[in-house]
Amino acid sequence: MDKKKTVVILCAGGPAPGINTVIATVSKRFLSDGYRVIGLNYGYKTMFSGKPDFIEIDYDLADRIFDKGGSYLKMSRHKPKTEEYNASLFEKENVALLVTIGGDDTASSANRISHFLATKNIKIQNIHVPKTIDNDLPLPDNIPTFGYHTAKNEGVRIGKTILEDARTSDGWFILSAMGREAGHLALGIGLACHYPMIVIPEMFYNVECTFDRIIKMIISSMVKRELMGLKYGVAVISEGVFHYMSHDEIKNCGITFTYDEHCHPELGNVSKAHIFNILLQNELKKLNLKFRSRPEEVGYELRCIDPIAYDLKYCTNLGNGVKVLFDKGETQCIVLSTQQDEIIPLYMKDISDENGIIKPRLVDAKSERFKVTIGSFEYITAGDYEKAKKFVPNPAEYDLKNILKIEI
C-alpha cells in the first residue's frame, strides 16, 4: 500500500503568540484531506541528523493547542549549512510539503533546502508563514506579522500598570521594549499608554543615535512634566536603538559588557532598561536633579501568551491559506492574508534586494503621521526655556527638535 503523503511543520526563531493556531489549523486541514502531519522539534536543528526529532500531530492534539500561547513544537535559531543537507527525512517520510513558521532567515533556509532537494529529483512544496512580534517583515499594504497585536496588547496591559506605579509613588520608570531594528512595538505600547516620551531608532534619521541624545530626551520630558506639576512618568525606548549605535558608542558608555568572539558587546546578556537608567541617573546627578527612576524590561513577557481574538482569527486564516496555496501548486512563497481575508502568495524575490537580503519594515518617522505623533510627546519647547533654566543650564539643548534636528 502506498505510504501517506506527509506534511512537515517546523518553527524557528523566537516565539510569537499564534504559532499554535497556525500549527493546529494547518494540521486540521491536511489531516481532514488524508495527509499525515508531523511536527519537527527544534526547527532545522535535527532535520539532517539522521534522527530527526519529530512528533505525530493528530486531530485531537491540534484541537487542544489551537488557542494556546507558546509553541507546542520546540524552537531553535539553528541555521543549517549547505554541507549538512541530505534528503533522508524527505524520502523516508514521503514529504509533500514543508511548512515553515518564522522570520526571513527561516524562509531563506527553506528556500535553499527546496533547491537542494530539486537537484536530487525530490519535489516538495514549501510555504512559509511569517511571524514576529517586532512587526518588521516588509509585507505589502502594511499587513501585520502575526503575534504583533497580541504582544502589543499585553505590553499595554503591563505598561498601564507601570504608569500607575509611577503615579502612585511620584517616580519615573525607564521601560525598554523589544524590537530588533524597528520601533513598532515600543511606539504602539507608548502611544496606547500615553507615555510622555517614546524613543525609537527611526527618529534619528538626521543625527547619530547616541546615549547622550536619548538621555537628553528623557530629561526633557522629566523637566516638562515637572513644570506641569507632574512628578511622575514613563519613558519607553525600543531596544532597536542599539542597532543604530556605533560599536564605540556602546563600548565607551561606561557599562561593563561581555564580548563575543568578534569583540562585539553581548547585548543579550544585559538589561537594556538598566543601561539607560544608570546613564540617566549619572546625568541627573551631574545636573543636581532629584528625579527618581527605575528600569523595567518588556519583551519575553509578551512572546508566549495566549493570542487575542485578532491573532486567533488571523493565524487561522494563514493556516487555511497554506492549504489553499498548496492545492494551487504554489511553492517557495510566503502566505499572506489581506485585510479583506484574501489569500495570496508573496515570493521572496518580491521583498528581497539584489543580494537576496530582506530589509526590515521600519516606522516611517519622516511621515506627516509621525510628526503628529511626536506632537503628543511631552518635552521642553521654546516657551518653556525661561522656566526650565531652574533645572538645566541650556534648555534649548533639551528641545526635541534640536536634539533630533527635525521640524515638528
C-alpha positions in Angstrom: 0.0 0.0 0.0 1.3 3.5 -0.9 2.6 5.5 2.1 0.6 8.6 3.0 1.9 11.9 1.8 3.4 13.8 4.7 3.3 17.5 5.7 6.2 18.6 7.9 5.8 21.7 10.1 8.6 23.5 11.9 9.0 26.7 13.9 12.2 28.7 14.1 13.5 31.9 15.7 11.7 33.4 18.7 8.1 32.6 19.9 5.1 34.8 18.9 1.5 34.4 20.0 -0.5 32.5 17.4 2.1 29.8 16.5 -0.1 27.0 17.9 -3.0 28.4 16.0 -1.1 28.1 12.7 0.2 24.6 13.6 -3.3 23.4 14.5 -5.1 24.9 11.5 -2.6 23.6 9.0 -2.8 20.1 10.7 -6.6 20.0 10.7 -6.9 21.0 7.1 -4.4 18.4 5.9 -5.5 15.6 8.2 -9.0 16.0 7.0 -7.8 15.6 3.5 -6.0 12.3 4.2 -2.4 13.6 4.8 -0.1 12.6 7.6 1.2 15.6 9.6 4.4 15.6 11.7 5.9 18.5 13.7 9.7 18.9 13.7 11.1 20.0 17.1 14.0 22.5 17.3 13.5 24.0 13.9 16.1 22.9 11.4 18.5 21.5 14.1 17.8 17.8 13.7 16.4 17.8 10.1 19.5 16.4 8.6 20.8 14.5 11.6 19.6 11.0 10.5 17.5 11.0 13.7 15.1 13.9 13.2 13.2 14.9 16.4 9.6 14.9 15.4 6.1 14.2 16.7 3.0 12.9 15.1 0.2 15.5 15.1 -3.3 14.2 15.1 -6.7 16.0 15.1 -7.1 15.7 18.9 -3.8 17.4 19.6 -4.5 20.1 17.1 -7.8 20.8 18.6 -6.3 21.1 22.1 -3.5 23.5 21.2 -5.1 25.9 18.7 -5.8 28.7 21.2 -2.7 28.3 23.4 0.3 30.6 23.8 3.9 29.5 23.2 4.7 26.8 20.7 3.9 23.1 21.1 6.9 22.4 18.8 10.2 23.3 20.3 12.0 26.2 18.6 15.6 26.9 17.7 17.6 29.6 15.8 19.8 27.0 14.2 20.7 27.7 10.6 21.6 24.6 8.6 24.8 24.8 6.5 24.7 23.6 2.9 27.1 20.8 3.7 24.6 19.4 6.2 21.9 18.9 3.6 20.6 15.4 2.8 17.3 14.0 1.5 16.8 11.3 4.1 13.9 12.8 6.0 12.0 13.8 2.9 12.5 10.4 1.2 11.8 8.3 4.3 8.6 10.2 5.3 7.3 10.8 1.8 7.2 14.6 2.4 4.9 16.6 0.0 5.0 19.9 1.8 7.4 21.7 4.2 5.6 24.4 6.3 8.0 26.8 8.0 6.9 29.3 10.6 9.4 32.1 11.3 11.1 35.2 10.0 13.1 35.9 6.9 16.1 33.6 7.9 13.7 30.7 8.4 12.1 31.3 5.0 15.5 31.7 3.3 16.8 28.4 4.7 13.6 26.6 3.4 14.1 28.1 0.0 17.7 26.8 -0.2 16.6 23.3 1.0 13.9 23.2 -1.7 16.5 24.0 -4.3 18.8 21.3 -2.9 16.0 18.7 -3.0 15.2 19.6 -6.6 18.8 18.6 -7.6 18.1 15.2 -6.1 14.9 14.9 -8.1 12.8 15.2 -5.0 9.9 17.5 -5.5 8.3 19.1 -2.4 6.4 22.3 -2.0 7.4 24.9 0.6 5.1 27.5 2.1 6.3 30.0 4.8 4.1 31.6 7.5 5.6 35.0 8.6 5.7 35.7 12.4 7.4 38.2 14.7 6.2 40.4 17.5 8.5 43.1 16.0 6.2 43.6 13.0 9.2 44.3 10.9 8.8 42.0 7.9 8.0 44.1 4.8 4.6 42.6 4.0 2.5 44.7 1.4 -0.2 47.1 2.4 1.1 47.3 5.9 -0.2 43.8 6.7 1.0 43.0 10.2 3.0 39.9 11.1 1.1 37.6 13.4 1.8 37.9 17.1 2.4 41.6 17.0 -1.1 42.7 18.0 -1.2 40.3 20.9 2.2 41.3 22.1 1.3 44.9 21.9 -1.9 44.3 23.8 -0.1 42.6 26.6 2.6 45.2 26.6 -0.1 47.9 27.0 -1.6 45.9 29.9 1.8 45.8 31.6 2.6 49.3 30.6 -0.5 50.9 32.1 0.3 49.1 35.5 3.8 50.6 35.3 2.4 54.1 34.7 0.1 53.7 37.6 3.0 52.7 39.8 4.9 55.8 38.7 1.8 58.0 39.5 1.3 56.3 42.9 4.9 56.7 44.0 5.8 60.0 42.2 8.6 58.5 40.3 9.7 57.5 36.8 10.2 54.3 35.0 12.5 53.7 32.1 11.0 51.0 30.0 12.8 49.0 27.3 10.7 47.2 24.7 11.7 44.5 22.2 12.3 45.4 18.6 15.4 44.2 16.8 15.7 47.1 14.4 12.3 48.6 14.3 10.3 50.6 16.8 6.8 49.4 16.1 6.3 47.6 19.4 7.7 50.4 21.6 5.7 53.0 19.7 2.4 51.1 19.9 2.8 50.5 23.6 3.9 54.1 24.3 1.1 55.7 22.4 -1.6 53.5 23.9 -0.3 54.2 27.4 0.0 58.0 26.8 3.7 57.9 27.8 5.3 61.3 27.7 8.4 60.1 25.9 8.9 57.4 23.3 12.3 56.7 21.8 12.6 54.6 18.6 15.6 54.2 16.4 13.9 55.5 13.3 13.7 59.0 14.9 17.5 59.5 14.4 17.5 60.0 10.6 19.2 63.4 10.7 21.6 62.7 13.6 23.7 59.9 15.0 21.9 57.8 17.6 23.8 58.3 20.9 23.2 57.7 24.6 23.6 61.4 25.2 20.7 62.3 22.9 18.5 59.6 24.3 19.2 60.7 27.9 18.5 64.3 27.0 15.2 63.3 25.5 14.2 61.6 28.8 15.4 64.5 31.0 13.5 66.9 28.7 10.3 65.0 29.4 11.0 64.9 33.1 11.5 68.6 33.3 8.5 69.4 31.2 6.2 67.3 33.4 7.7 68.9 36.5 6.8 72.3 35.0 3.3 71.0 34.5 3.1 69.9 38.2 3.6 66.2 37.4 6.3 64.4 39.3 6.0 61.0 37.6 6.1 59.4 34.1 7.4 56.6 31.9 9.8 56.8 29.0 9.8 53.8 26.7 12.8 53.0 24.5 13.0 50.5 21.7 16.0 48.1 22.1 16.5 48.7 18.4 18.4 51.9 19.1 21.4 49.7 19.9 21.5 48.5 16.3 21.8 52.2 15.2 24.7 53.0 17.5 28.4 52.6 16.6 30.4 50.0 18.5 32.5 52.7 20.0 29.4 54.5 21.3 28.3 51.3 23.1 31.8 50.3 24.2 32.5 53.7 25.7 29.2 54.3 27.6 30.7 53.2 30.9 28.7 49.9 31.2 30.7 46.7 31.6 29.8 44.1 28.9 30.9 40.7 28.0 32.1 40.3 24.4 31.7 37.7 21.7 34.5 36.2 19.5 34.2 39.2 17.2 34.7 41.7 20.0 31.1 42.9 19.9 29.3 43.6 23.2 26.9 40.8 24.0 23.8 43.0 24.5 21.6 40.0 25.1 23.3 39.4 28.4 22.2 42.7 30.0 19.0 44.6 30.7 18.7 47.5 28.2 16.5 49.4 30.6 19.2 49.0 33.3 21.8 50.6 31.0 19.6 53.6 30.2 18.6 54.1 33.8 22.2 54.0 35.1 23.2 56.6 32.4 20.2 58.7 33.2 20.9 58.7 37.0 24.5 59.6 36.3 23.5 62.6 34.3 20.8 63.7 36.7 23.4 63.7 39.5 25.7 66.0 37.3 22.7 68.3 36.9 21.9 68.1 40.6 18.4 66.9 39.8 16.5 64.6 42.2 14.2 62.7 39.8 13.8 59.0 40.9 13.7 56.4 38.2 13.6 52.6 38.0 14.3 50.3 35.0 11.7 47.9 33.6 12.1 45.5 30.6 9.2 44.2 28.5 9.7 41.6 25.8 10.0 38.0 26.9 6.7 38.5 28.9 4.9 39.1 25.6 6.1 36.2 23.4 4.3 33.2 24.7 0.9 34.5 26.0 -2.4 33.2 24.6 -3.3 35.0 21.3 -6.1 37.6 21.4 -9.1 37.3 19.1 -7.3 39.3 16.3 -4.4 36.8 16.1 -6.6 33.8 16.6 -8.6 34.7 13.5 -5.6 36.0 11.6 -3.5 32.8 12.2 -6.5 30.6 11.3 -6.6 32.5 8.0 -2.9 31.9 7.5 -3.2 28.2 8.3 -6.1 27.8 6.0 -4.1 29.8 3.4 -1.3 27.2 3.5 -3.7 24.6 2.2 -5.2 26.9 -0.4 -1.8 27.8 -1.8 -0.7 24.1 -1.6 -3.7 23.0 -3.6 -2.9 25.6 -6.2 0.6 24.2 -6.6 2.4 27.3 -5.1 5.8 26.8 -3.6 8.8 28.8 -2.2 6.4 31.6 -1.1 5.1 33.3 1.9 1.4 33.0 2.7 -0.5 36.3 3.1 -4.0 37.0 4.4 -5.0 40.5 3.3 -7.2 42.9 5.2 -10.1 41.5 3.1 -9.2 38.0 4.1 -7.9 37.1 0.6 -5.2 34.5 0.5 -2.3 35.4 -1.8 1.3 34.2 -2.2 4.3 36.6 -1.7 7.5 35.5 -3.3 10.9 36.1 -1.7 12.2 37.8 -4.8 9.5 40.5 -4.4 10.7 41.6 -1.0 14.5 40.9 -1.3 17.2 43.2 -2.6 19.6 42.3 -5.4 21.7 40.3 -2.8 18.7 38.3 -1.5 18.5 40.3 1.7 15.1 41.2 3.1 15.2 44.7 4.6 13.1 45.2 7.7 10.0 47.3 7.7 10.6 50.4 9.8 8.5 53.1 11.3 8.2 55.9 8.8 9.5 58.7 11.1 9.6 61.2 8.2 5.9 60.9 7.6 3.3 63.6 8.4 1.5 61.0 10.5 4.6 60.5 12.7 5.0 64.3 13.1 1.5 64.4 14.5 2.5 61.5 16.9 5.6 63.4 18.1 3.3 66.3 18.9 1.8 64.3 21.7 5.2 63.8 23.4 5.9 66.0 26.4 9.3 67.8 26.2 10.8 71.2 26.6 9.9 73.7 23.9 10.8 77.3 23.3 8.0 78.6 25.5 9.5 76.6 28.4 13.1 77.8 28.1 13.0 80.5 30.8 11.3 78.3 33.5 13.4 75.3 32.5 16.6 77.2 33.4 15.8 76.3 37.0 16.6 72.6 36.1 19.0 72.6 33.1 21.6 75.3 32.2 20.7 75.4 28.5 17.1 74.3 27.9 17.4 74.6 24.1 19.7 71.6 24.2 16.8 69.6 25.6 14.3 70.7 23.0 13.4 67.6 20.9 13.6 69.5 17.6 17.2 70.5 18.5 18.2 67.1 19.8 17.0 65.3 16.6 17.4 68.3 14.2 13.9 67.9 12.8 11.0 70.2 12.2 8.0 69.5 14.5 
